[in-house]
Amino acid sequence: MFNLEKQDLENKKVIIRVDLNVPLDDNFNVTDTTRIEACKETIDLILDKGGTCILISHFGRPKEREDKFSLKHIVKTVSEVLDHPVVFHNDCIGNEVQEVISNLNQRDIILLENLRFYKEETLGDSLFAEELSKLGDIYVNDAFGTCHREHSSTALIAQFFKNKKFAGKLLLKELNAINQIANNGKKPVLAILGGAKVSSKLNILHNLIKKVDKIIIGGGMAYTFIKAKGGKIGNSLVEDELIFNAKEILSLADKLEKQIILPVDTKASKDFENNDQIKTFNSNEIEDDWMGLDIGKKTIEKFSQEIFLSNTIFWNGPMGVFEKELFSEGTSSICNSLKQAKQKGVNVIVGGGDSIAALKKLGNKDWVSYISTGGGALLESLEGKTLPGVKALMQ
Ligand code: AMP
């Protein structure tokens, strides 16, 4: 991939595909600026080098031109976060916007209207991509969170830029983090997977077991594995149709001499909503009617020991129903152990919506080495796929 840092950007019009799909409240106020902050580094670099920034992004899932999905609502906040004036134009292709851009100066920033006001964007239309390519001299993709989609502004536009297409700084950081988990992280590399469903992480498990040294499985997804090993899991969450796949992964791990580490004890309740009775069981001896909702103390101890033996750790998914105070101890204790490990120099990478939600709920998240901004894009990368948006930059 070509290096943006080495590129002469003086007086160049740079199209930057960013992900400004930020959450808004009912009064159109931005409630979380993380995605805007995430692309600031690339924008600053381009401004420092004397370029003009043309920001293109999607926003929500509009069916047509709908005012509530206009990017005009976020211009003020984008300008505040970037600490730089930002102008807005109410279209993203055509002669008028090209004319406006041609009259911009060095170090100007323009934000164009929602790409998804054209259905061609999500259809991956080449003509639409070609129209977008006429907006500038150089193309930068910094929207990791949409790189798994074969959309015009991510996967098709790059073909019109030959050696003038680049990964932005955020995209490079994301690719680097994935590389550390799956290829060149300092060993031992440990993946900690949790959350509700095995089905959403089956392909990741298949890929990661070949790449990392050990995998810890916690959360609701652990019970399918415990049942696959012959354990009694009571009324805990299970995907019976995946028992075969779970057995396959366990035997692949054995063959590769890798370890899959499962909970040894479980904090359980009889009722998901009403938790007046709580009991701890061995994870493979849960009585009928009881439902495992968090890892127990012995498991916290065991998982923490594994954390302290590792040098690179990827964490995705909570260890229990962390949203409920009664079942948040497992997730918060694992967070604390990860924090201690990080303080001793371990590389801790966190990704996936619920792990980030858990980090936020449990307090400060600034200690993590890297937090991925991508949901689906991260998961598909960890499944071993090269994302269409990334591939387009390499061709
Ligand atoms: P996911 O989206 O697959 O990462 O799942 C996240 C959700 O898994 C969270 O809402 C947790 O409450 C839920 N979860 C974690 N552990 C369990 C469990 N043992 N039983 C049921 N749900 C769980």
Residues whose N, C-alpha, C, O or C-beta is under 5 A from the ligand:
A	BS01	AMP	G194 G195 A196 K197 G219 G220 L237 G292 L293 D294 G317 P318 M319 G320 V321 F322 D354
